[in-house]
Amino acid sequence: MDKLLNVSGSPHVHSGESVKKIMWSVVLALVPAFLVSVFYFGLPVLILTVVSVGCCVLFEYLIQRFLMKVEPSINDGSAVVTGMLLAFNVPANLPIWMIVVGAIVAIGIAKMSFGGLGRNIFNPALVARVFMLIAFPVAMTTWPVATPVWGFADAVTGPTPLGLLKEGATVAGAMGDAHMPSYVNMLVGQMGGSFGEVSAIALLIGAAFLMWKRIISWHIPVAFLLTVFVFAGIFWLIDPTHYANPFFHLLTGGLILGAFFMATDMVTSPVSNRGMLVFGCGCGLLTIIIRLFGAYPEGVSFSILIMNSLVPLINKGFKPKTYAK
């Protein structure tokens, strides 16, 4: 009996990847967007990011060490990723104590209460973002103007492109507003919004790196973005005076950040390729419904969290084929 062969659970194929390597690769992929944010919003971006990351790592260590009584796993980089994504989802002028509260919610409630990395059902950074949006609505929707600064950003605030669109009586009126950025500015990041989501080009550079490293696949981002593009395009063709063109929706808000860096979270997304496509389409459809018909101008965070809750059903309905069948 002592010589029985004990076979562990699948998978049995080993690779050079590890949780630590994957997480630090994600951190590296976020650096371009971080640098652009520092360029446009100044030192507050650096301060908020450092505080967010530091608090997420600290709270995870304290919870594991003193409450869960397990070996702390802060070296795997997952808390750093959560801290960066949380910071990327807030305005650059957010009071520091609020980001500390957000870190407590992200780590203590959304992650560790489920057992830690690999067991949480919702993306921790998005849970914290939505909590802060409800708890601190004024601070979370007061956006500093994006202008190249060296030091602390100016106290001048302005609207986001989606906010202008939601408040405008017509699309033409919103697009003609002096605060509406051009499409070039939307690409490079000179517009209002959460500081980590403003630069489409910087985010796409990081996303390309993750896809090159095969850390994420194309299924969720492409399905997400294509669904938003198609449905936004349908409504735009029906009534271009009340609905913006699909390119506007692709470049504004947190769509690119959400599609490539949060919806693709391995823990909270489906395991099969078909399931990923369904997940991405669901995120895109919910996003455009909230943007066009909801009271809130943005819908990326809510759509991803709603689809996170449906992942067990998606996994059950789109199981990979069993070997030899």
VEXLUM-867108 format. One record per residue: x, z, y of N, C-alpha, C in turn; residue in three letters. Coordinates in steps of 0.02 Angstrom, whole numbers, padded with zeros to 5 digits, always signed. Layout:
XZYXZYXZYAla
...
// end
This chain:
+00041+00000-00061+00000+00000+00000+00043+00000+00063Met
+00104+00027+00057+00147+00030+00115+00172-00038+00137Asp
+00167-00088+00091+00194-00154+00106+00139-00203+00126Lys
+00079-00178+00142+00026-00223+00164+00044-00255+00231Leu
+00027-00319+00237+00042-00355+00299-00014-00342+00350Leu
+00004-00313+00405-00044-00301+00459-00042-00359+00509Asn
-00098-00394+00516-00102-00451+00561-00141-00430+00623Val
-00110-00438+00680-00143-00419+00743-00194-00472+00763Ser
-00234-00455+00813-00283-00502+00837-00251-00562+00872Gly
-00289-00615+00877-00266-00675+00910-00258-00662+00985Ser
-00220-00702+01021-00185-00763+00998-00118-00747+00966Pro
-00096-00792+00923-00033-00782+00887+00022-00829+00913His
+00006-00869+00963+00056-00913+00992+00087-00878+01052Val
+00152-00873+01053+00187-00837+01106+00215-00888+01156His
+00219-00867+01218+00249-00908+01270+00292-00864+01314Ser
+00325-00895+01361+00368-00857+01406+00330-00822+01462Gly
+00263-00833+01465+00224-00804+01519+00207-00731+01504Glu
+00196-00693+01556+00176-00624+01550+00132-00608+01609Ser
+00097-00551+01606+00055-00531+01662+00097-00524+01725Val
+00155-00495+01718+00199-00484+01775+00220-00550+01807Lys
+00241-00599+01766+00262-00664+01793+00204-00700+01827Lys
+00145-00696+01797+00087-00730+01826+00068-00699+01893Ile
+00066-00634+01896+00046-00601+01958+00096-00614+02015Met
+00160-00611+02000+00208-00623+02053+00210-00696+02073Trp
+00191-00741+02028+00184-00812+02047+00126-00821+02095Ser
+00071-00784+02084+00015-00787+02131+00035-00761+02199Val
+00073-00707+02200+00098-00680+02264+00140-00732+02300Val
+00183-00766+02264+00224-00819+02294+00181-00876+02320Leu
+00128-00892+02284+00084-00947+02306+00045-00929+02370Ala
+00037-00864+02383+00001-00843+02442+00045-00840+02505Leu
+00111-00845+02495+00158-00838+02551+00147-00891+02605Val
+00137-00956+02589+00127-01005+02643+00068-00987+02689Pro
+00012-00967+02660-00046-00948+02701-00031-00885+02742Ala
+00007-00839+02713+00026-00778+02748+00069-00795+02809Phe
+00118-00840+02801+00162-00858+02857+00123-00893+02913Leu
+00077-00936+02895+00036-00969+02945-00006-00918+02983Val
-00033-00869+02946-00073-00817+02978-00033-00775+03027Ser
+00029-00759+03008+00073-00722+03054+00086-00763+03116Val
+00095-00828+03108+00108-00873+03165+00050-00873+03214Phe
-00011-00874+03189-00070-00878+03233-00096-00811+03257Tyr
-00088-00758+03217-00119-00694+03235-00068-00638+03248Phe
-00004-00650+03234+00047-00602+03253+00057-00544+03205Gly
+00085-00490+03232+00103-00431+03192+00045-00397+03157Leu
-00016-00397+03183-00071-00365+03146-00079-00391+03075Pro
-00064-00456+03064-00068-00484+02996-00018-00449+02951Val
+00043-00441+02975+00095-00408+02935+00076-00335+02922Leu
+00052-00301+02973+00034-00230+02965-00023-00221+02916Ile
-00077-00260+02923-00134-00254+02879-00115-00271+02807Leu
-00074-00322+02797-00055-00341+02730-00012-00287+02697Thr
+00036-00260+02734+00079-00208+02706+00038-00146+02689Val
-00008-00126+02733-00049-00067+02721-00095-00080+02661Val
-00126-00139+02658-00171-00154+02602-00135-00154+02535Ser
-00078-00187+02532-00040-00190+02470-00015-00120+02451Val
+00012-00084+02500+00039-00018+02487-00015+00030+02462Gly
-00074+00028+02493-00128+00073+02472-00154+00054+02403Cys
-00160-00010+02388-00183-00031+02322-00135-00007+02268Cys
-00070-00015+02279-00021+00008+02230-00023+00084+02224Val
-00027+00119+02279-00028+00192+02278-00090+00219+02243Leu
-00148+00192+02259-00210+00217+02229-00211+00202+02154Phe
-00185+00144+02134-00184+00129+02062-00137+00177+02026Glu
-00081+00192+02055-00034+00239+02025-00066+00308+02018Tyr
-00096+00333+02072-00125+00400+02071-00182+00405+02020Leu
-00224+00354+02018-00281+00356+01970-00256+00354+01899Ile
-00208+00311+01884-00182+00307+01815-00144+00370+01796Gln
-00105+00396+01843-00061+00453+01828-00100+00518+01821Arg
-00148+00530+01867-00179+00596+01869-00251+00598+01844Phe
-00287+00542+01844-00356+00542+01820-00362+00512+01750Leu
-00331+00455+01739-00335+00423+01674-00283+00448+01624Met
-00231+00481+01651-00178+00510+01609-00144+00457+01565Lys
-00131+00399+01595-00096+00346+01559-00034+00326+01598Val
+00009+00287+01566+00069+00264+01599+00051+00215+01655Glu
+00070+00227+01717+00054+00181+01772+00081+00111+01760Pro
+00041+00061+01779+00060-00008+01767+00068-00046+01833Ser
+00090-00011+01884+00094-00043+01950+00148-00096+01953Ile
+00194-00096+01905+00247-00146+01905+00224-00216+01885Asn
+00162-00221+01858+00140-00287+01835+00119-00333+01893Asp
+00114-00306+01953+00099-00348+02011+00025-00359+02025Gly
-00019-00336+01981-00091-00349+01991-00117-00313+02053Ser
-00093-00252+02065-00115-00215+02125-00090-00249+02188Ala
-00032-00280+02185-00005-00316+02243-00049-00377+02259Val
-00069-00413+02206-00113-00471+02216-00179-00449+02246Val
-00208-00395+02219-00272-00370+02247-00264-00351+02320Thr
-00208-00317+02337-00196-00298+02406-00190-00358+02452Gly
-00154-00409+02430-00146-00469+02472-00213-00505+02482Met
-00250-00513+02427-00314-00548+02433-00364-00509+02475Leu
-00362-00443+02470-00406-00402+02512-00388-00412+02585Leu
-00324-00410+02601-00302-00421+02670-00321-00490+02694Ala
-00315-00540+02652-00331-00609+02670-00405-00618+02687Phe
-00447-00570+02667-00519-00577+02677-00546-00536+02735Asn
-00502-00514+02780-00525-00475+02838-00498-00506+02902Val
-00529-00490+02959-00503-00514+03023-00436-00481+03039Pro
-00395-00514+03078-00329-00487+03095-00333-00427+03141Ala
-00390-00416+03173-00397-00359+03218-00435-00300+03186Asn
-00441-00299+03121-00477-00246+03087-00438-00180+03094Leu
-00472-00124+03110-00438-00060+03113-00404-00043+03046Pro
-00346-00013+03048-00307-00001+02988-00343+00044+02939Ile
-00379+00095+02964-00412+00142+02918-00465+00107+02877Trp
-00494+00053+02902-00545+00017+02864-00514-00019+02804Met
-00454-00047+02813-00421-00080+02756-00402-00029+02703Ile
-00388+00033+02724-00374+00087+02676-00437+00101+02634Val
-00494+00105+02667-00557+00115+02632-00569+00057+02584Val
-00556-00004+02607-00565-00062+02564-00521-00059+02502Gly
-00459-00035+02510-00414-00029+02453-00439+00022+02402Ala
-00468+00076+02427-00497+00126+02381-00554+00096+02341Ile
-00597+00057+02374-00653+00025+02339-00628-00026+02288Val
-00579-00067+02309-00554-00120+02265-00522-00091+02202Ala
-00479-00041+02210-00443-00013+02153-00484+00040+02117Ile
-00511+00087+02154-00546+00143+02122-00612+00126+02091Gly
-00651+00083+02125-00719+00067+02101-00720+00002+02062Ile
-00693-00051+02091-00700-00118+02060-00652-00130+02003Ala
-00597-00093+02000-00547-00106+01948-00539-00048+01899Lys
-00517+00010+01922-00499+00064+01877-00559+00097+01845Met
-00617+00096+01878-00676+00127+01848-00698+00090+01785Ser
-00677+00027+01778-00693-00012+01718-00637-00006+01665Phe
-00583+00027+01683-00528+00036+01635-00464+00003+01655Gly
-00463-00033+01711-00401-00064+01734-00399-00138+01722Gly
-00340-00167+01732-00331-00240+01727-00354-00265+01658Leu
-00393-00318+01659-00417-00349+01598-00486-00324+01577Gly
-00512-00273+01611-00577-00245+01592-00628-00249+01648Arg
-00606-00259+01710-00653-00264+01766-00694-00328+01761Asn
-00758-00324+01778-00801-00382+01773-00809-00419+01840Ile
-00791-00386+01895-00795-00417+01961-00726-00420+01992Phe
-00715-00471+02033-00652-00477+02069-00645-00418+02117Asn
-00595-00375+02110-00589-00315+02151-00586-00328+02226Pro
-00547-00378+02247-00541-00392+02318-00607-00413+02349Ala
-00647-00451+02312-00711-00473+02338-00762-00417+02339Leu
-00760-00372+02290-00804-00314+02292-00790-00273+02355Val
-00726-00262+02370-00707-00224+02429-00727-00261+02492Ala
-00719-00327+02493-00736-00366+02552-00811-00361+02567Arg
-00853-00368+02516-00925-00364+02525-00946-00294+02546Val
-00915-00243+02516-00928-00174+02536-00913-00163+02610Phe
-00855-00187+02631-00835-00178+02701-00880-00218+02748Met
-00903-00275+02726-00948-00315+02767-01014-00279+02778Leu
-01037-00242+02728-01099-00205+02735-01087-00139+02773Ile
-01031-00106+02759-01017-00042+02790-00993-00048+02862Ala
-00953-00099+02876-00924-00109+02943-00940-00180+02968Phe
-01004-00196+02978-01022-00265+02994-00993-00291+03060Pro
-00988-00249+03111-00962-00271+03176-00888-00286+03171Val
-00850-00239+03143-00778-00249+03137-00760-00308+03092Ala
-00801-00318+03040-00786-00371+02992-00809-00440+03016Met
-00844-00443+03071-00866-00508+03098-00844-00517+03170Thr
-00792-00481+03191-00762-00491+03257-00695-00525+03248Thr
-00693-00588+03268-00636-00630+03251-00590-00642+03311Trp
-00525-00627+03305-00478-00643+03359-00467-00719+03363Pro
-00453-00742+03423-00440-00814+03433-00371-00830+03403Val
-00368-00884+03365-00305-00905+03333-00262-00944+03383Ala
-00211-00911+03410-00163-00944+03455-00094-00921+03434Thr
-00044-00966+03436+00024-00946+03416+00048-00887+03457Pro
+00067-00833+03423+00088-00773+03458+00152-00746+03426Val
+00189-00708+03464+00248-00674+03438+00241-00600+03456Trp
+00213-00562+03414+00198-00492+03427+00126-00478+03409Gly
+00090-00443+03453+00021-00427+03441-00024-00480+03471Phe
-00076-00498+03433-00122-00550+03456-00161-00527+03517Ala
-00184-00576+03556-00224-00561+03614-00290-00529+03592Asp
-00319-00488+03635-00381-00454+03618-00442-00500+03623Ala
-00432-00562+03646-00487-00609+03653-00515-00627+03584Val
-00580-00626+03577-00612-00643+03514-00656-00704+03523Thr
-00673-00736+03468-00715-00795+03470-00752-00805+03405Gly
-00797-00853+03401-00836-00865+03341-00797-00906+03289Pro
-00822-00905+03228-00795-00948+03176-00834-01014+03177Thr
-00806-01067+03147-00844-01130+03145-00911-01123+03109Pro
-00914-01086+03054-00977-01077+03020-01026-01037+03061Leu
-00999-00988+03100-01042-00949+03144-01072-00992+03199Gly
-01032-01036+03227-01058-01082+03278-01112-01127+03249Leu
-01101-01150+03189-01149-01195+03157-01214-01158+03143Leu
-01210-01095+03121-01270-01056+03106-01309-01040+03169Lys
-01274-01028+03225-01307-01009+03287-01333-01069+03327Glu
-01304-01127+03314-01322-01187+03353-01391-01213+03334Gly
-01427-01240+03383-01493-01269+03370-01486-01334+03332Ala
-01434-01372+03347-01421-01435+03312-01347-01439+03294Thr
-01332-01482+03247-01262-01492+03228-01223-01521+03286Val
-01252-01569+03321-01218-01600+03378-01200-01547+03431Ala
-01247-01502+03443-01234-01450+03492-01178-01403+03470Gly
-01177-01385+03405-01125-01341+03380-01057-01376+03381Ala
-01056-01439+03362-00993-01476+03360-00967-01489+03431Met
-01011-01491+03479-00989-01502+03548-00969-01439+03584Gly
-00976-01381+03551-00956-01318+03582-00881-01316+03594Asp
-00861-01288+03649-00790-01285+03667-00749-01245+03618Ala
-00782-01198+03582-00746-01156+03534-00739-01189+03465His
-00774-01244+03454-00770-01276+03388-00703-01311+03380Met
-00664-01292+03329-00599-01324+03319-00606-01395+03292Pro
-00554-01435+03304-00553-01502+03276-00537-01498+03201Ser
-00545-01554+03166-00530-01554+03095-00456-01544+03082Tyr
-00414-01567+03129-00342-01555+03122-00328-01481+03126Val
-00359-01447+03174-00349-01375+03180-00375-01337+03119Asn
-00430-01362+03090-00456-01331+03029-00405-01338+02972Met
-00371-01393+02970-00321-01404+02917-00261-01358+02925Leu
-00237-01351+02987-00176-01312+02998-00189-01238+03007Val
-00250-01219+03025-00267-01149+03029-00281-01121+03098Gly
-00287-01163+03148-00300-01138+03215-00375-01133+03227Gln
-00406-01082+03196-00477-01070+03204-00492-00998+03186Met
-00551-00975+03205-00570-00907+03190-00589-00898+03118Gly
-00581-00836+03093-00599-00820+03025-00553-00767+02997Gly
-00565-00746+02935-00519-00701+02902-00450-00733+02901Ser
-00398-00695+02915-00334-00727+02931-00303-00764+02872Phe
-00320-00746+02810-00291-00780+02753-00326-00843+02731Gly
-00383-00858+02762-00422-00915+02740-00421-00973+02789Glu
-00386-00966+02846-00394-01015+02899-00355-01081+02887Val
-00299-01079+02852-00258-01139+02846-00269-01173+02779Ser
-00305-01229+02780-00319-01266+02718-00255-01293+02687Ala
-00210-01319+02728-00148-01349+02703-00105-01297+02668Ile
-00096-01239+02700-00055-01186+02670-00083-01162+02604Ala
-00149-01155+02601-00181-01132+02539-00175-01185+02484Leu
-00180-01248+02503-00174-01302+02453-00103-01307+02427Leu
-00054-01292+02468+00016-01291+02445+00024-01237+02391Ile
-00002-01177+02405+00000-01124+02356-00038-01141+02293Gly
-00096-01173+02300-00136-01192+02243-00100-01243+02200Ala
-00067-01291+02232-00029-01341+02195+00027-01309+02154Ala
+00058-01258+02183+00110-01221+02147+00082-01187+02085Phe
+00024-01156+02090-00007-01122+02033-00028-01172+01979Leu
-00052-01230+01999-00071-01280+01950-00009-01310+01917Met
+00044-01319+01955+00106-01344+01927+00135-01296+01875Trp
+00128-01231+01889+00151-01180+01843+00102-01168+01786Lys
+00045-01202+01788-00008-01195+01738-00036-01124+01734Arg
-00037-01091+01791-00067-01024+01795-00142-01030+01804Ile
-00164-01081+01840-00235-01097+01845-00245-01169+01823Ile
-00305-01185+01801-00322-01254+01783-00367-01284+01837Ser
-00380-01347+01832-00417-01382+01884-00492-01371+01878Trp
-00516-01346+01822-00588-01347+01807-00630-01309+01858His
-00614-01246+01872-00655-01207+01918-00648-01232+01990Ile
-00587-01241+02017-00582-01264+02087-00616-01331+02100Pro
-00604-01379+02055-00633-01445+02065-00709-01443+02060Val
-00735-01407+02010-00807-01401+02004-00838-01366+02064Ala
-00804-01314+02088-00827-01276+02147-00829-01321+02208Phe
-00773-01352+02224-00768-01393+02285-00813-01455+02281Leu
-00815-01487+02223-00855-01547+02215-00930-01532+02222Leu
-00951-01476+02195-01022-01457+02201-01041-01445+02273Thr
-00998-01409+02310-01011-01398+02381-01013-01465+02418Val
-00965-01509+02403-00962-01574+02436-01025-01615+02423Phe
-01047-01617+02360-01104-01658+02341-01168-01633+02374Val
-01182-01568+02367-01245-01542+02394-01245-01540+02470Phe
-01187-01525+02501-01183-01529+02574-01194-01601+02597Ala
-01166-01648+02558-01175-01719+02575-01247-01741+02569Gly
-01283-01717+02519-01353-01735+02510-01394-01712+02570Ile
-01386-01649+02590-01425-01623+02647-01404-01658+02711Phe
-01339-01674+02718-01316-01709+02778-01347-01779+02783Trp
-01352-01813+02726-01383-01880+02727-01458-01876+02741Leu
-01490-01822+02719-01562-01814+02731-01575-01801+02805Ile
-01535-01756+02835-01547-01738+02906-01480-01719+02938Asp
-01444-01767+02964-01378-01752+02995-01383-01713+03060Pro
-01443-01705+03087-01450-01667+03149-01452-01592+03136Thr
-01467-01572+03074-01472-01501+03057-01420-01478+03006His
-01388-01525+02974-01339-01506+02922-01273-01541+02935Tyr
-01218-01503+02931-01152-01530+02944-01128-01573+02885Ala
-01080-01617+02899-01055-01660+02847-01014-01620+02796Asn
-01006-01645+02736-00974-01606+02682-00901-01589+02696Pro
-00865-01630+02734-00795-01614+02749-00790-01550+02791Phe
-00838-01539+02835-00839-01478+02875-00844-01417+02830Phe
-00887-01421+02780-00896-01364+02734-00834-01352+02691His
-00799-01404+02674-00739-01395+02633-00683-01360+02672Leu
-00678-01372+02736-00621-01348+02775-00633-01282+02811Leu
-00695-01258+02811-00710-01197+02848-00725-01139+02801Thr
-00722-01079+02829-00738-01020+02789-00685-01007+02735Gly
-00705-00969+02686-00659-00950+02632-00664-00993+02571Gly
-00687-01055+02578-00699-01097+02519-00636-01111+02479Leu
-00584-01134+02512-00523-01152+02476-00488-01090+02448Ile
-00486-01037+02487-00457-00974+02462-00496-00949+02402Leu
-00562-00951+02406-00602-00927+02350-00598-00971+02289Gly
-00598-01037+02299-00598-01083+02242-00534-01080+02202Ala
-00478-01074+02235-00413-01077+02200-00384-01008+02184Phe
-00399-00957+02223-00364-00894+02213-00408-00837+02189Phe
-00475-00842+02195-00517-00787+02173-00566-00807+02118Met
-00595-00865+02123-00640-00887+02069-00601-00900+02004Ala
-00536-00915+02009-00495-00929+01951-00465-00867+01919Thr
-00483-00808+01943-00458-00746+01914-00470-00746+01839Asp
-00418-00739+01799-00423-00745+01727-00469-00693+01696Met
-00471-00634+01726-00511-00579+01698-00585-00590+01709Val
-00604-00617+01766-00675-00621+01785-00704-00691+01782Thr
-00669-00738+01750-00694-00807+01743-00700-00825+01669Ser
-00737-00877+01653-00747-00896+01582-00682-00917+01548Pro
-00683-00917+01481-00623-00932+01443-00619-01005+01422Val
-00677-01039+01415-00676-01108+01392-00678-01156+01450Ser
-00655-01217+01439-00655-01267+01493-00726-01284+01516Asn
-00772-01292+01468-00841-01307+01486-00872-01248+01525Arg
-00856-01188+01503-00880-01129+01538-00853-01126+01609Gly
-00790-01145+01618-00760-01146+01685-00796-01196+01731Met
-00814-01253+01703-00850-01303+01743-00918-01277+01765Leu
-00953-01245+01719-01018-01216+01736-01010-01161+01789Val
-00959-01120+01780-00945-01066+01827-00931-01094+01897Phe
-00888-01144+01900-00871-01174+01965-00930-01207+01998Gly
-00971-01242+01959-01031-01274+01987-01080-01221+02013Cys
-01087-01166+01976-01131-01113+01999-01107-01082+02064Gly
-01041-01071+02069-01013-01044+02132-01026-01092+02190Cys
-01015-01156+02179-01025-01205+02232-01098-01209+02254Gly
-01144-01209+02206-01215-01214+02223-01238-01153+02261Leu
-01219-01094+02239-01238-01032+02274-01208-01030+02344Leu
-01146-01053+02350-01113-01053+02416-01151-01096+02466Thr
-01169-01155+02446-01203-01201+02493-01274-01177+02507Ile
-01307-01146+02460-01374-01119+02472-01371-01063+02524Ile
-01322-01018+02516-01316-00963+02564-01296-00989+02633Ile
-01250-01036+02634-01228-01063+02699-01284-01098+02736Arg
-01324-01136+02700-01376-01176+02734-01440-01138+02747Leu
-01458-01092+02703-01524-01060+02708-01521-00984+02714Phe
-01463-00954+02705-01457-00882+02710-01447-00858+02782Gly
-01454-00793+02791-01444-00764+02857-01370-00759+02874Ala
-01328-00755+02823-01257-00748+02834-01225-00818+02832Tyr
-01179-00834+02878-01151-00902+02882-01106-00921+02824Pro
-01078-00872+02788-01032-00885+02733-01061-00861+02667Glu
-01043-00894+02613-01071-00875+02549-01023-00873+02491Gly
-00958-00884+02504-00909-00888+02450-00903-00823+02412Val
-00895-00768+02447-00886-00703+02414-00946-00685+02371Ser
-01006-00693+02399-01066-00676+02362-01075-00720+02300Phe
-01060-00785+02308-01070-00831+02252-01022-00815+02194Ser
-00960-00799+02209-00912-00784+02156-00931-00719+02120Ile
-00952-00669+02158-00972-00606+02126-01034-00614+02083Leu
-01082-00654+02106-01142-00667+02065-01123-00702+02001Ile
-01079-00752+02006-01059-00788+01946-01015-00745+01901Met
-00976-00698+01930-00938-00651+01888-00985-00614+01841Asn
-01044-00595+01866-01091-00557+01825-01120-00599+01768Ser
-01117-00665+01775-01144-00710+01724-01092-00734+01674Leu
-01029-00714+01683-00975-00737+01639-00988-00720+01566Val
-01011-00660+01548-01025-00646+01477-01075-00695+01447Pro
-01126-00713+01484-01175-00762+01459-01144-00831+01453Leu
-01104-00850+01503-01071-00915+01500-01023-00919+01440Ile
-00985-00866+01429-00940-00865+01371-00978-00870+01305Asn
-01036-00837+01303-01076-00840+01242-01107-00909+01231Lys
-01127-00941+01285-01159-01007+01279-01110-01064+01271Gly
-01048-01055+01291-00998-01109+01287-00936-01084+01251Phe
-00946-01064+01189-00890-01040+01150-00845-01098+01129Lys
-00779-01089+01129-00734-01141+01103-00749-01152+01029Pro
-00737-01212+01006-00749-01228+00935-00704-01188+00890Lys
-00732-01162+00836-00693-01124+00788-00645-01171+00751Thr
-00585-01147+00738-00535-01189+00704-00563-01215+00638Tyr
-00552-01280+00625-00571-01315+00563-00645-01332+00561Ala
-00683-01321+00615-00752-01341+00615-00763-01401+00662Lys
// end
